[in-house]
Amino acid sequence: MKLHDHYGDVVRVGLNTVSFATTGALSAVHNAGGSAGGDKESFTKKGTIEWLLGAMSWSATNILTAVNPKAHEKLRKAVQPAFTIRELRKQEAIQQNWITTYHARLDLDGREDAEINITEHMSQLVWDMLGDLSFGNPLPKSQLVKFNRLKKIACAMSPVLEVMQNVLAIPLVGSCTKAFVTSFPGMFQIPRDILPVGTLRDYVTLERTDRSHDFLSAIVGTERKGIHLTQDELQSNAAMLVMVGQDATVTCLSSTLYFLLRDPNQMARLRDELSETFPTESEITGEAISRLPFLNGTIHEAMRLISPANGTGTHRQSQGGWVEGLWIPAGVTVAVDQYTIQRSPKYWKHPEEYRPERCDDHAAYRPFLLGSRACLGRELGLQVARLVLARLAFRYEMRMTNKDSFVWEKRDCDSSYLWLGHKVMVRLTEAAATTEAT
């Protein structure tokens, strides 16, 4: 952001990398075939840091790492059925049950006046919830530990991977580097052993009354339409849905609570909206809260300021294409700095302020990206975030205990690839209305 503030909308930030901070660039690079003149073959993930990590970390190509447009389209068609509005409604019972389970734990901590790492609490909650939705059973906590370790390794390696990204653009040396990097996947892979026992297809055949509403059953169901995924592809895509969904959703929830708890007036407005709409917690449903303007505003505004998708994970490599009137030669890495765009005074009034009343229908607000690569799980992530936040704010009065010692922006959190280091600590008590209702 400092570089763009100093040098302008287009900055060369590395030997072979150029960064843009405009909505036009966002559309041209990410909205393939869109109005800005983008072309499906002009900007791809091949040769980017995310492609490198995918080659090292995943057992097979998945919807996140697929480079070939046809392969990506096939995987998207296979995964899409799990994320329709109808399926989200069916999946809600699983989501609500997990929130209820974790609230029982918070009730105990609240009675003991314990200081709670609410970020860690939500991380475990979302991990169990998405594991259940993906595989029909929650995944072992040990896998969450492995996933968090992998995130730290990936972020720590980001500078090295940036160098390797430039090396890959050199014809002969790049080919040798690619062969070397992809020959040691065991150092980083965890998707192969993410399931505790059995195989994925065993999970699909398990007798559970709600199994038709999990991701895996919906994905396997596409075989009836002629879309077949191998065992490794099933495992890679299901594991990816848990891991990527968990990180993005927890970052969203943690940042939203961070901003709300730093300004008690904003939290009070949210609690007022919820109490005026719902007499009891049990009446909070996904469909009902999707229409609450302030609740949705708190989430969207947090994602504007702290976008889960930012940094090197959104880079693309040019195959030869135009961006904002500039020709980007093949092999050049293109970054579109969402963090800067979503905080730019060019597009926003008082851009550094947290204002949940802002409208999220804005060309400069694209936390889920654009085009065929736009986040497939957007509606799921928003539904989970709304349910967790709404029920948490309705049930508890919370006070942030590390308000003075933890500053997310520009100090205590790193975002070279993913957001690391965010930790919201709270003390809570059950709200009077909740206590009276019980």
N, C-alpha and C positions, 0 to 999 in steps of 0.2 A: 504493500500500500504506500509506503514511504517513497519508493522509486517512482510510482505513478504520480504521486503528489508533486514530486520534484521535476520529473522529465515529461510528463504528459500521458496520453492515452495509449501510446505504443512505445514499449521499452524492450531493448535487447537485454535479457537478464542472464544470458550465458553464451558459451561458445556457439551453441547451435539452437538456442531457445529464444523466442520472442513472445512477450506478454502483452495482451490487450486488456483494456478496461472500459469497454463500451458495450451497449446492448446490441449494436450491429454485429460486433465480433462474436458475441454469444450466440446469436442466431446463425451466423455464417458457419461457425465451426461445429456447433452442436445440433443445429436444426437441419439435418441433411435434407436437401431438396426444398428448403423453406424459401421464404420470400427474399431473403438476403442473398440469394444466389448460391447457396451451398449445394454441394454435389455429394452423393453417397460415397464416392470413391476419393473425395478430396482430402478428408481428414479422418484418420482412423486411429485405433488404439495400438496398432502394430508398432513396436519399437519404443513404446512409452514405458514409464516406470510401472504403471499398473499392469501392462502386458508382461513385463519382466517378473513381477511378483506372482502373477497368475501362472506363468510357466514353472515357477519354483514351488508354488504352494498348493496347487489344485491337482487332483488325481485325473481330471479330464476337463475338457472345455466346458464352460458354463456360460450362462447368459451375460455375466459380467466380463468375462475374458475373451469371448468369441470375437475374432477379428474379421473373418469373412462375413459379408452382409447376409448371404444365404444361410450360413450356419447359424448366425445370430437370429435371423427370422424364424428358423425352424425351432430353436430353443425358446424363443419368445412365445410362439404359438403353443408350445408344450406346457409352458409355465403359466401363461395367461389365465386359464380357467380357474386357477386357485385364487385369483384376485378380483373376480367380478363382484359387483355390489351384492348380488344374490348370495354368493359364497361368504362374503364378509358378514352378512346378517346371520348366516348359519354358524359361522365360527365364533360369534360373540359369546355364546354360552361358555366356551372354553376360556376365553379372555376374562370374563366376569368371575369365573370360579377361581382362577389364579389370583386375581386381585383380592378376592375375599380371603383366600388362604394367607396371603402376605399381610393383609390388614390385621389378622389375628396376632401375628408376630409383632406388628407395630403397637398394638394395644398393650401388650405386655411391657414393651420397652417404655411406652408412654407412662404407664403406671409407676415405673421405677425411676422416672425422670432421667432416663439415660440419654446421653448424647449419641445421636444416630447419624451414621453416614448414609444419607438418603440416596445419594448417587449409587452407592454400592447396593443398597436395598433394591433400587429400581433395576439395576443391572442384573441381579439374580432373578428378579421377578420376570423381566422380559425374556431372559434366557430360558427359563422354564416354560413360559407361555409359548414362545416361538418354537422351542423344541417339541412341545406337545402338538402344536399346529403342523409342524413339518413331518414329524415321524410317528405321531400317535402316542408318544411317551416323552416325558421330560428327559433331557440329556444329563449325563453325570456332571456334577459340579467341577470335576477334574478337567473336563473339556473346556469349561469357561476359563479356568486357569491357563490352559494351553493356548486358548484363543487370545487372551490378554497378553500372554508372553509373546505370541507371534506379532501382535500389533506393535508392541514395543520394539521388537527386533526390526520390523519393517520400517518404522519411523527412524530408528537409530541408523539404519542403513541407507536412508534417503539420500544423503550426500554422495555415497558411493554409487548408488543406483543412477543418480543424475549423470555422473561421469560415464557410467556404462551405457546410458541412454545415448550420449553423444558418440561414444565409440561405435555403437551399433550402426550409425549412419555411414561409417567408413566401410566400403564394400568388402574387402577381404578380411580385414581385422574384425569387422562386425559379425561376419559369419562364424568365425572362430569363437568369438565371445559368446554368441548365442548358443553354440554347441556346448561350451563349457558351463554356462549358467544352467541350462536345462538338463545337464547330466547328473546333478546332485539334488534331485527334488526331495529326497528323504530328510535333508537338513531342515526343511521348513514345513513339510506337509503335515497337516493334521486331519483333513477331511476323510482320509481312508479309514481312520480308526475312530471316527466321531460316534459311531453307534456302538453301544456296549456289547451287544450280542447279535448274532443272526445277520441277515441281509436285509436290504431295503424292501425287497418284494415279500419277505416274511412279515414285515411290519404292515404291509398293505392287507395281508390276509388275516391279520389278528381280529379276533371277535371283539369289537367295541361298538357300542350303540351309535357313537357319533363319528365313526371313522370316515364316513363319506364327506366330512366337512374339514378334513385336514388337507394340507398342501399336497402331500405325496399321493393320496388317493385321487385328487383332481388331476395331477400330472400324469399318473399312470393311466387314468381314464382317457387321455388323448390318444392312446394306442388304438382305440376303436375308430379314430379318425385317420389312421394311417401314419401317425407321428410316433415313431419308435425311438426310445432312448436306451442306450446300453446301461448296464449296471453301474459302471463308473460315471456315466453322465447323470444318471439319477442321483447318485451319491453326491457328486460334485455340486449339482444344482440345489439339492435339498440342503446341503451343508452351507452353501453360499447364502441361501435365503435366511438361515438362522444367523449367520455371522454378520453379514452386511446389515440385515434388518436390526439385529441387536445393537450394533454400534451406533447406527444412525438414530434409532429410537431413543436410546439412553442419552445420547448427546443432546437431542431435542428436549427431552424431559428435564435433564439436569440444567441446561441453560435457561429453560423457561422458569423453573423454580428459582434459579439463581437471580434472575431479574425481578421476579415477583417478590421474593423475600427481602431483597435489598430496598424495596419500596413498599412498605406496609399498606399504603393507600391503594396500590394496584391490586394487592392480594385481597384487600377488603372489597374492592369492586367485583372481583371474581366470586368471592364467597356470597356477596349479595345477589349476584345474578343466579347462582346455583340455588340458594335458599328460596328465592322468589319463584323459581321454576319448578323445583322438586320438593314436595313435602317430606319425603324420606329418601335415603340413599338407594333403596331398592328400586326406585322409579327412574334412576339414571340409566338411560339406554343409549346405545350408539347412535341410533337414528335421532333421538331427541337432542342430544348434545351437539350434533352436527349443525344444528341451526342456531346455536347460541353465539351471538356476535363477539362478545368480549372474551369468552373462553377460547374461541378460534383465533381471535386477535392476539392473545397472549402467546400462543404457540407460533403463529406465523411471524410475529415480530421478533421472537427469539431466534427463529431460523433465518430471518433477515440479517440479524447482527452476528449470529454464530451459525453459519451454514454448515450442516454436516458434510456436504460434498464440496470440498475446496482443496486447494493445494495441488500437489503433484498428481493426485488421483483423477483429476479432470483434464489432464494434458492430452493432446492429440498430436499425431505426426502427420505433416502435410504430404500428400501425394502429388502436390502441385495445384494450388488453388488461390482464389482471391479472398482477402479479408479487408474490409474497410478501404477498398481501392488499392490495396497493396498486394502484389503478387508474392506468394510464399512458396519458394522452391521446394521440390520434393526432398524429404529427409529432414526438414526443419521441424523442430518441436514447437507447437503452438499452445500457449497457456492463455486462458481467459479467466482473469482474476475476479471471481464472484465476490470475494470478501470486499474488494475495493468498489465494485459496481454497486453492491447492496448497501454501501455506506457513502456513496458519492453525493456531494451537494448538487451535482448536476441533475440527479434524478430524485433526490429526497430533500424535504425540508427538515432541518434539525436532524441530520442523519445519524448522529451518535447517540441520540436519545431513544430510550425504550418507550414506544407509544403504541400500545395494543389496539388503539382505535384506528390505526392506519388501514387502508384498503390493501389487501394482498394481490388484487388484480392489477399488476404493474409489470411492464416489460422488463424492469430492472430487478424483479424478484423472481428468481428461478432456482430455488434450492434443490429442486428435483431434476434439473437440467431440461433439455428439450429434445424433440425429434424421436427417432426410433430407439435412442439410448436413454430416454427419460426413465426415471425410476419406476419400475413396474409395480413395486409395493407401496406406492405413494398413499393410496387410500387406506391400506392396512395400517401403515405406520401412523397416519393421522388418527385413525380410529383408536388404536392402542394408546397413543399419547393423550387423546381427549378423555378416554375412559379412566386411565390411571390418574391423570391430573384432576379431573372432575371429582372422582370419588375421594382422592386424597384431600383436596381442598374442602370438600363438603364435610368430611368426617373429622378432620383434625385442625386445630389451631397450631401453627408452626412458627418457630422463631429460629432464624439462621444464627448459629453460634460462631461461625468463622467469617462473619461479614467483614471484619476489619483486617483479618490476616490472609484472606483469599481474594485475589482479584483476577478474574478470568482473562479479560482482554489485555493483551500486550504485556503480560507480566508472568502469570503463573501457569499458563497452558501453552503447549506446543501444538502447532497445526501444520507441520511440514507435509504430512500425509493424512493422518487422522488426528482428531483432538485427543490429547493425552493430558492427564494431570488434573482434570476437573473433579472437585470433591466438595459437595454441599453438605455441611454438617448442620443438624437441627436438633432442637428439643421440641417435643410436641405433647399436646393433651387432646383428649377427645372433646369435640365441640359440644356446647351445652345442648343444642338441638338434637344431636345424635344420641347423647346420654339420655335425654328425656324420651326419645323414640324407643329406646331399648328398655 
